[in-house]
């Protein structure tokens, strides 16, 4: 398994452009009070996906409501950081973009943070599925 998940993604300019556009559209919808795109997993199975609640959590975070944000989804700050990085990687000229990607890759290799966050997200999801009330989580629907 690669230890540079974000740097690898940042190398794919079209992919990060699409991710950034879709994420921005979702946040604009939710921020405007319009329901965003429904979670396909929740819609088909009735169970939330690992990212359920992230749109509302990011909006709360952007309003400065840290406690609400972390209650909705603890990974919101990491998503915001990743979106900023991929947004920058998409907009920067190639030379600066490459320097940013190399810096992110070096950080990922030294810390293993991306892999740790990916594993942590799955663990967090399982805990939320098994013990939603004990964590004081708000309803995901």
N, C-alpha and C positions, 0 to 999 in steps of 0.2 A: 504494500500500500504506500502511495506517495505521501510524503510529509509536507507537501507544499500545495495544499488544495486551493487557496486563494490566488497565489501567484500563477498556478497553472490556468485557472479560470481567467485571470487578467490578461493572459496572452491571447485570448480569443476575443478580438475586438467586437465582432458581430454578436457573439453570445452575451458579452457584458453590456452591450448597448441594449439588447432585447431585455435582459434582466433589469437593467436600470429603468427603462421605459415602463415596463409592466409594474415594477415596484412603485415608481412615481405615480402612475395612474391609479393604482390601488390606494395609495396614501391620499391622493387628491380626492378620490371618491369618499373614503372614510372620513377625511378631514372636513368635507363639505356636508357631512351628514347623510350622504347617499350610501346605501349599502354597497360594499365592494363585492368583488367576485366571491361567490360562496366556495367553501372548502370542498373539493371533490370527494375526499375521504369521508368527511362529516355527512355530506349529502347522500352518499351511497351506503355507508355502513352505520352511521349514527355515532361514530367515534371520531374525536378530533385528531387531526394530524399533529406532528411535532411542532408545526408553526402556527397552529390555531391560537388566535389572540395576538399575534405579532403586529398586525396593522394597528389595532387599537392601542397596543402597548407603545409602539413607536410614536403615534400621535400624542399620547400622554407625555412621553419623554420629551418630544419637541415643544410641548407647552410648559415644560419644567416640572411636571407632576411625576417625580421619580418614584414615589411610593406606589402610586396607582400603576405606573408603567411596569414596575417590577412585580406587582401583584398579578397583572394581566399576563406577563410573560417575562421571565428573568433574562432572556437572551436578546431583548430589544436593544440594549446598548451595543452589543456585538453586531447586530444586523445594521444599525446605523453606521458604525465604523466601517463595515464591509461595503456598504452602499457608497459611502464617501470615497473609499479607495477605488472601487470599480468605476465610479463616476469620473474621478480624476484620471484614471488610466484610460478611459475612453476619450476624454477631451484633450489630454496633453499631446503635444507633438511627439513623434516617434522616439526621438533621442531622450526626452524627459520621461516619457512613458516607460521606456526600457529601464532607466535608472530607478524609477519607482518600483517596477516589477522585481528588479534585482534586490532592492532593499526589503521588499515584502518577503521574497523568497529566502533571503538570508535570515530574517527574523523568524520565519516559520521553521526553518531548518534548526536554528539554535534553540527555539522554545518548544516546538511541537504544538503550538497553541491551536492551530487549525484542526488538527486531528483530535486534540483534547476537547475542543469545542464541539466537534461533530459527534464524538462519543458521548460527551456531556449532554448534548441536546437529546439524543436518544434516551439516555438514562432519565433525564428530566421529564421527557414525555411519558415514559413508563410509570414514573412516580406519580405524575399528574393523573394518569389513567387509574392507577390503583388506589390513590389516597387523595382525591380532590378536596374533600371537606377538611381534612386534617391540615392541609397547607393554607387554608383560608382563601382558596382560589375562587374567583368569580366564575359564574357560568360562562362557558365558551360559546354558547349559542346566542 
